[in-house]
């Protein structure tokens, strides 16, 4: 049987226009040798292809900055990655308790509980048992029923979904019931993206694009040509096409959509679960959030996608510098603000 990570369909939700298309990233009057001021890194972070674009006149300084970023990615992989058996979250999920966690995990989990409260439980990091049930159903046999898992299996998993059952202190993290498990896929890549942007700013890098996944991007300053970064949001009804373009500086963008990671071809069953039903959420087909923080944008896009629409006002009011673009089932789009 293929590994789940290799089998689930994943699509890029955000396109980097200009940089990705080869448009000029340096002022037209610059000398050709100044192209060397542009430095790129490509790799993987928390299971997703990742990318850093950095403009800096000193190649050595740029390489040292990127090395710092790579070290931070590796450090946070050891905390948040579900793909590593030795990570802190993997150990917590196996035993239901983790003593002496690093400061990153309780800090991020506390933010998760805030989003859970604001969303009325729509944002819930304890939905991992639902993922396990759906993965076992769709990838555990040669001909899974297109109707999804049996209702009894979903109901059993729902008995382990409870964001209020996560006990967080600086000394330990504990889950209330045996079999509970966490996933940070709706917020951890945003947290990591913020850390990369923070490191690069601290090292004097003023023009940076950090893409730490298929749907979370941080934009530091302007493009090297002095223009705003141009970002394209995928059309969820035709994901290979751009539906909306945004010109942004010093902002972060995150998109959540069931079309991005789906269990089967129709997209009826996908990874964004409604904790009240155990089924995939269907209020929208895509939500993109823009905020000063990638972690906030990441969690907002997930929360708004899953939570009841009447919760959107409270969520966005809590973050007055943020806004969201939602795509409805008929393909129409709406902007949401607090």
Secondary structure as the mmCIF struct_conf table of DSSP 4:
data_model
#
loop_
_struct_conf.conf_type_id
_struct_conf.id
_struct_conf.beg_label_comp_id
_struct_conf.beg_label_asym_id
_struct_conf.beg_label_seq_id
_struct_conf.end_label_comp_id
_struct_conf.end_label_asym_id
_struct_conf.end_label_seq_id
HELX_RH_AL_P HELX_RH_AL_P1 UNK A 4 UNK A 7
BEND BEND1 UNK A 8 UNK A 8
STRN STRN1 UNK A 9 UNK A 10
STRN STRN2 UNK A 14 UNK A 17
TURN_TY1_P TURN_TY1_P1 UNK A 18 UNK A 22
BEND BEND2 UNK A 26 UNK A 26
TURN_TY1_P TURN_TY1_P2 UNK A 28 UNK A 29
BEND BEND3 UNK A 30 UNK A 30
HELX_RH_3T_P HELX_RH_3T_P1 UNK A 32 UNK A 37
STRN STRN3 UNK A 38 UNK A 45
TURN_TY1_P TURN_TY1_P3 UNK A 46 UNK A 47
STRN STRN4 UNK A 48 UNK A 55
BEND BEND4 UNK A 57 UNK A 57
HELX_RH_AL_P HELX_RH_AL_P2 UNK A 59 UNK A 80
TURN_TY1_P TURN_TY1_P4 UNK A 82 UNK A 83
TURN_TY1_P TURN_TY1_P5 UNK A 85 UNK A 86
BEND BEND5 UNK A 87 UNK A 87
HELX_RH_AL_P HELX_RH_AL_P3 UNK A 88 UNK A 95
BEND BEND6 UNK A 96 UNK A 96
STRN STRN5 UNK A 97 UNK A 99
BEND BEND7 UNK A 100 UNK A 100
HELX_RH_AL_P HELX_RH_AL_P4 UNK A 103 UNK A 118
TURN_TY1_P TURN_TY1_P6 UNK A 119 UNK A 121
BEND BEND8 UNK A 123 UNK A 123
TURN_TY1_P TURN_TY1_P7 UNK A 125 UNK A 127
HELX_RH_AL_P HELX_RH_AL_P5 UNK A 128 UNK A 139
BEND BEND9 UNK A 140 UNK A 143
TURN_TY1_P TURN_TY1_P8 UNK A 146 UNK A 147
BEND BEND10 UNK A 149 UNK A 149
HELX_RH_AL_P HELX_RH_AL_P6 UNK A 151 UNK A 158
TURN_TY1_P TURN_TY1_P9 UNK A 159 UNK A 160
HELX_RH_3T_P HELX_RH_3T_P2 UNK A 163 UNK A 165
STRN STRN6 UNK A 166 UNK A 168
BEND BEND11 UNK A 170 UNK A 171
STRN STRN7 UNK A 172 UNK A 175
BEND BEND12 UNK A 176 UNK A 177
TURN_TY1_P TURN_TY1_P10 UNK A 178 UNK A 179
TURN_TY1_P TURN_TY1_P11 UNK A 185 UNK A 187
HELX_RH_AL_P HELX_RH_AL_P7 UNK A 188 UNK A 202
TURN_TY1_P TURN_TY1_P12 UNK A 203 UNK A 204
BEND BEND13 UNK A 207 UNK A 207
STRN STRN8 UNK A 208 UNK A 211
BEND BEND14 UNK A 213 UNK A 215
STRN STRN9 UNK A 216 UNK A 220
BEND BEND15 UNK A 221 UNK A 221
TURN_TY1_P TURN_TY1_P13 UNK A 224 UNK A 225
BEND BEND16 UNK A 226 UNK A 227
HELX_LH_PP_P HELX_LH_PP_P1 UNK A 228 UNK A 228
STRN STRN10 UNK A 229 UNK A 235
TURN_TY1_P TURN_TY1_P14 UNK A 236 UNK A 237
STRN STRN11 UNK A 238 UNK A 248
BEND BEND17 UNK A 249 UNK A 250
STRN STRN12 UNK A 251 UNK A 256
HELX_RH_3T_P HELX_RH_3T_P3 UNK A 258 UNK A 260
STRN STRN13 UNK A 261 UNK A 262
BEND BEND18 UNK A 263 UNK A 264
TURN_TY1_P TURN_TY1_P15 UNK A 265 UNK A 266
BEND BEND19 UNK A 267 UNK A 269
STRN STRN14 UNK A 270 UNK A 270
BEND BEND20 UNK A 271 UNK A 271
STRN STRN15 UNK A 273 UNK A 273
TURN_TY1_P TURN_TY1_P16 UNK A 275 UNK A 277
BEND BEND21 UNK A 278 UNK A 279
STRN STRN16 UNK A 280 UNK A 280
HELX_LH_PP_P HELX_LH_PP_P2 UNK A 281 UNK A 281
BEND BEND22 UNK A 283 UNK A 283
BEND BEND23 UNK A 285 UNK A 285
STRN STRN17 UNK A 286 UNK A 291
BEND BEND24 UNK A 292 UNK A 293
HELX_RH_AL_P HELX_RH_AL_P8 UNK A 294 UNK A 306
BEND BEND25 UNK A 307 UNK A 307
HELX_RH_3T_P HELX_RH_3T_P4 UNK A 309 UNK A 311
HELX_RH_AL_P HELX_RH_AL_P9 UNK A 312 UNK A 317
TURN_TY1_P TURN_TY1_P17 UNK A 318 UNK A 318
TURN_TY1_P TURN_TY1_P18 UNK A 320 UNK A 321
STRN STRN18 UNK A 323 UNK A 327
TURN_TY1_P TURN_TY1_P19 UNK A 329 UNK A 330
BEND BEND26 UNK A 331 UNK A 331
STRN STRN19 UNK A 333 UNK A 336
#
